[in-house]
């Protein structure tokens, strides 16, 4: 199984930046894709970004394209989400998750495809 721990959330003004990190342990990190999801108050949890096992393939939700960047360091068992030009609508709890069953060049886009989840980290963007 996989254990995930997020860090890096906080309060930032609109236009600012934050970098989220997710440290993984358990199963070998390079054997599964990773994703970042977020859940705003009163809303469903949705995918923000995803990255394949070895990193060359990634996905971004339309709402964050050009502002967020996902990356992974398989040597350090870590995935990052660099968030720039933050907006108040980016305010949410952010979760990293592991897609344990995908192929080498793929990643899940739906919650049910992710078998392990972190506890979440709060990101608040003030206007």
Wavefront OBJ file of the C-alpha trace (Angstrom):
o trace
v 0.000 0.000 0.000
v 0.960 3.651 -0.314
v 1.010 6.404 2.298
v 0.871 10.031 1.174
v 1.546 13.212 3.132
v 0.927 16.669 1.668
v 2.593 19.898 2.721
v 2.952 23.470 1.527
v -0.556 24.823 1.835
v -1.341 28.167 3.404
v -2.790 31.633 2.959
v -1.700 33.727 0.007
v -2.936 36.851 -1.718
v -4.411 36.718 -5.196
v -1.655 36.692 -7.780
v 0.729 34.927 -5.450
v 2.288 31.475 -5.615
v 2.433 28.331 -3.534
v 4.203 25.034 -4.018
v 2.528 21.920 -2.685
v 4.513 18.774 -2.039
v 3.415 15.210 -1.469
v 5.757 12.649 0.038
v 5.018 9.012 -0.681
v 6.069 5.848 1.121
v 5.327 2.167 0.818
v 5.212 0.761 -2.707
v 7.953 1.891 -5.124
v 7.079 5.444 -6.199
v 7.904 4.976 -9.885
v 5.284 2.232 -10.241
v 2.225 4.496 -10.087
v 0.878 7.707 -11.510
v 0.029 10.631 -9.244
v -2.702 13.214 -9.193
v -3.699 16.356 -7.357
v -7.358 16.974 -6.561
v -9.091 19.797 -4.747
v -12.342 20.277 -2.919
v -13.842 23.675 -2.206
v -16.503 24.114 0.497
v -19.838 22.766 -0.663
v -18.398 21.396 -3.894
v -17.302 18.024 -5.186
v -13.676 16.993 -5.254
v -12.235 17.458 -8.747
v -8.963 16.695 -10.424
v -6.467 19.526 -10.834
v -3.474 17.798 -12.412
v -2.001 14.362 -12.965
v 1.333 12.940 -14.026
v 2.400 9.566 -15.368
v 4.771 7.186 -13.613
v 7.946 8.567 -15.148
v 6.771 12.105 -15.686
v 6.628 12.830 -19.407
v 2.832 12.829 -19.572
v 0.672 15.205 -17.610
v -2.842 16.559 -17.471
v -4.268 19.857 -16.250
v -7.819 20.939 -15.640
v -8.814 23.826 -17.884
v -9.179 26.093 -14.878
v -5.483 25.822 -13.973
v -3.778 25.443 -17.364
v -0.927 27.890 -17.755
v -0.855 28.640 -14.018
v -0.172 25.294 -12.305
v 2.597 22.820 -12.984
v 2.868 19.245 -11.735
v 6.221 17.497 -11.423
v 7.637 14.439 -9.722
v 11.008 13.364 -8.405
v 11.090 9.569 -8.357
v 14.437 9.563 -6.569
v 12.884 11.481 -3.661
v 9.432 9.853 -3.785
v 7.835 13.253 -4.111
v 5.326 14.991 -6.364
v 4.905 18.744 -6.466
v 2.228 21.145 -7.587
v 3.559 24.604 -8.373
v 0.690 27.077 -8.291
v 1.209 30.532 -9.765
v -1.122 33.462 -10.379
v -3.457 32.148 -7.721
v -7.061 33.268 -7.691
v -9.645 33.295 -4.889
v -11.473 30.507 -6.720
v -8.431 28.284 -6.189
v -9.268 28.204 -2.479
v -9.802 24.573 -1.489
v -8.374 21.605 0.320
v -5.822 20.013 -1.984
v -5.222 16.266 -1.972
v -2.552 14.183 -3.614
v -3.512 10.707 -4.685
v -1.894 7.618 -6.174
v -3.249 5.818 -9.248
v -2.015 2.324 -8.438
v -3.328 0.457 -11.457
v -2.620 2.619 -14.481
v -0.281 1.968 -17.400
v 3.192 3.383 -17.903
v 2.083 6.403 -19.921
v -1.294 7.061 -18.366
v -2.952 8.577 -15.334
v -6.429 8.531 -13.929
v -8.822 11.447 -14.260
v -11.520 10.217 -11.899
v -11.473 9.799 -8.136
v -12.298 6.090 -8.291
v -9.080 5.427 -10.209
v -6.969 6.527 -7.258
v -6.444 4.008 -4.498
v -4.466 5.994 -1.954
v -5.024 9.533 -0.714
v -3.268 12.036 1.474
v -4.967 13.884 4.302
v -5.203 17.150 2.380
v -3.712 20.592 2.783
v -5.671 23.850 2.886
v -4.977 26.541 0.316
v -6.663 29.878 0.861
v -6.337 32.718 -1.643
v -7.475 36.126 -0.455
v -8.701 38.819 -2.820
l 1 2 3 4 5 6 7 8 9 10 11 12 13 14 15 16 17 18 19 20 21 22 23 24 25 26 27 28 29 30 31 32 33 34 35 36 37 38 39 40 41 42 43 44 45 46 47 48 49 50 51 52 53 54 55 56 57 58 59 60 61 62 63 64 65 66 67 68 69 70 71 72 73 74 75 76 77 78 79 80 81 82 83 84 85 86 87 88 89 90 91 92 93 94 95 96 97 98 99 100 101 102 103 104 105 106 107 108 109 110 111 112 113 114 115 116 117 118 119 120 121 122 123 124 125 126 127
